[in-house]
């Protein structure tokens, strides 16, 4: 399974970015797909996920600012990030899992700074 991320970059506080993750297989083969992130000096943590039924989950720190969606025909998952804050700076990793087996993208850097 290959996951190809795109869309990271440098943005000013209050700005927006959209991350994309294209999965090499049908995303309905997986229990869920979504995004984790790792900030410098911190452990990787869940940002957002969407399961096969369409139920979404978000970290408390991003609720109301980030949305997750998918394009089933393109096997692509999107993370729309609005009202970005400096503390959102991290490497963002796309994932797709079947139970405890996780597949990961290579990561994309998001930097929020003025």
Secondary structure as a PSIPRED ss2 file (coil, helix, strand):
# PSIPRED VFORMAT (PSIPRED V4.0)

   1 X C   1.000  0.000  0.000
   2 X C   1.000  0.000  0.000
   3 X E   0.000  0.000  1.000
   4 X E   0.000  0.000  1.000
   5 X E   0.000  0.000  1.000
   6 X E   0.000  0.000  1.000
   7 X C   1.000  0.000  0.000
   8 X C   1.000  0.000  0.000
   9 X E   0.000  0.000  1.000
  10 X E   0.000  0.000  1.000
  11 X E   0.000  0.000  1.000
  12 X C   1.000  0.000  0.000
  13 X C   1.000  0.000  0.000
  14 X C   1.000  0.000  0.000
  15 X C   1.000  0.000  0.000
  16 X C   1.000  0.000  0.000
  17 X E   0.000  0.000  1.000
  18 X E   0.000  0.000  1.000
  19 X E   0.000  0.000  1.000
  20 X E   0.000  0.000  1.000
  21 X E   0.000  0.000  1.000
  22 X E   0.000  0.000  1.000
  23 X E   0.000  0.000  1.000
  24 X C   1.000  0.000  0.000
  25 X C   1.000  0.000  0.000
  26 X C   1.000  0.000  0.000
  27 X H   0.000  1.000  0.000
  28 X H   0.000  1.000  0.000
  29 X H   0.000  1.000  0.000
  30 X C   1.000  0.000  0.000
  31 X C   1.000  0.000  0.000
  32 X E   0.000  0.000  1.000
  33 X E   0.000  0.000  1.000
  34 X E   0.000  0.000  1.000
  35 X E   0.000  0.000  1.000
  36 X E   0.000  0.000  1.000
  37 X E   0.000  0.000  1.000
  38 X E   0.000  0.000  1.000
  39 X C   1.000  0.000  0.000
  40 X C   1.000  0.000  0.000
  41 X C   1.000  0.000  0.000
  42 X C   1.000  0.000  0.000
  43 X C   1.000  0.000  0.000
  44 X C   1.000  0.000  0.000
  45 X E   0.000  0.000  1.000
  46 X E   0.000  0.000  1.000
  47 X E   0.000  0.000  1.000
  48 X E   0.000  0.000  1.000
  49 X E   0.000  0.000  1.000
  50 X E   0.000  0.000  1.000
  51 X E   0.000  0.000  1.000
  52 X C   1.000  0.000  0.000
  53 X C   1.000  0.000  0.000
  54 X C   1.000  0.000  0.000
  55 X C   1.000  0.000  0.000
  56 X E   0.000  0.000  1.000
  57 X E   0.000  0.000  1.000
  58 X E   0.000  0.000  1.000
  59 X C   1.000  0.000  0.000
  60 X H   0.000  1.000  0.000
  61 X H   0.000  1.000  0.000
  62 X H   0.000  1.000  0.000
  63 X C   1.000  0.000  0.000
  64 X C   1.000  0.000  0.000
  65 X C   1.000  0.000  0.000
  66 X E   0.000  0.000  1.000
  67 X E   0.000  0.000  1.000
  68 X E   0.000  0.000  1.000
  69 X E   0.000  0.000  1.000
  70 X E   0.000  0.000  1.000
  71 X E   0.000  0.000  1.000
  72 X H   0.000  1.000  0.000
  73 X H   0.000  1.000  0.000
  74 X H   0.000  1.000  0.000
  75 X C   1.000  0.000  0.000
  76 X E   0.000  0.000  1.000
  77 X E   0.000  0.000  1.000
  78 X E   0.000  0.000  1.000
  79 X E   0.000  0.000  1.000
  80 X E   0.000  0.000  1.000
  81 X E   0.000  0.000  1.000
  82 X C   1.000  0.000  0.000
  83 X C   1.000  0.000  0.000
  84 X C   1.000  0.000  0.000
  85 X C   1.000  0.000  0.000
  86 X H   0.000  1.000  0.000
  87 X H   0.000  1.000  0.000
  88 X H   0.000  1.000  0.000
  89 X C   1.000  0.000  0.000
  90 X E   0.000  0.000  1.000
  91 X E   0.000  0.000  1.000
  92 X E   0.000  0.000  1.000
  93 X E   0.000  0.000  1.000
  94 X E   0.000  0.000  1.000
  95 X E   0.000  0.000  1.000
  96 X E   0.000  0.000  1.000
  97 X E   0.000  0.000  1.000
  98 X E   0.000  0.000  1.000
  99 X C   1.000  0.000  0.000
 100 X C   1.000  0.000  0.000
 101 X E   0.000  0.000  1.000
 102 X E   0.000  0.000  1.000
 103 X E   0.000  0.000  1.000
 104 X E   0.000  0.000  1.000
 105 X C   1.000  0.000  0.000
 106 X C   1.000  0.000  0.000
 107 X C   1.000  0.000  0.000
 108 X E   0.000  0.000  1.000
 109 X E   0.000  0.000  1.000
 110 X E   0.000  0.000  1.000
 111 X E   0.000  0.000  1.000
 112 X E   0.000  0.000  1.000
 113 X C   1.000  0.000  0.000
 114 X C   1.000  0.000  0.000
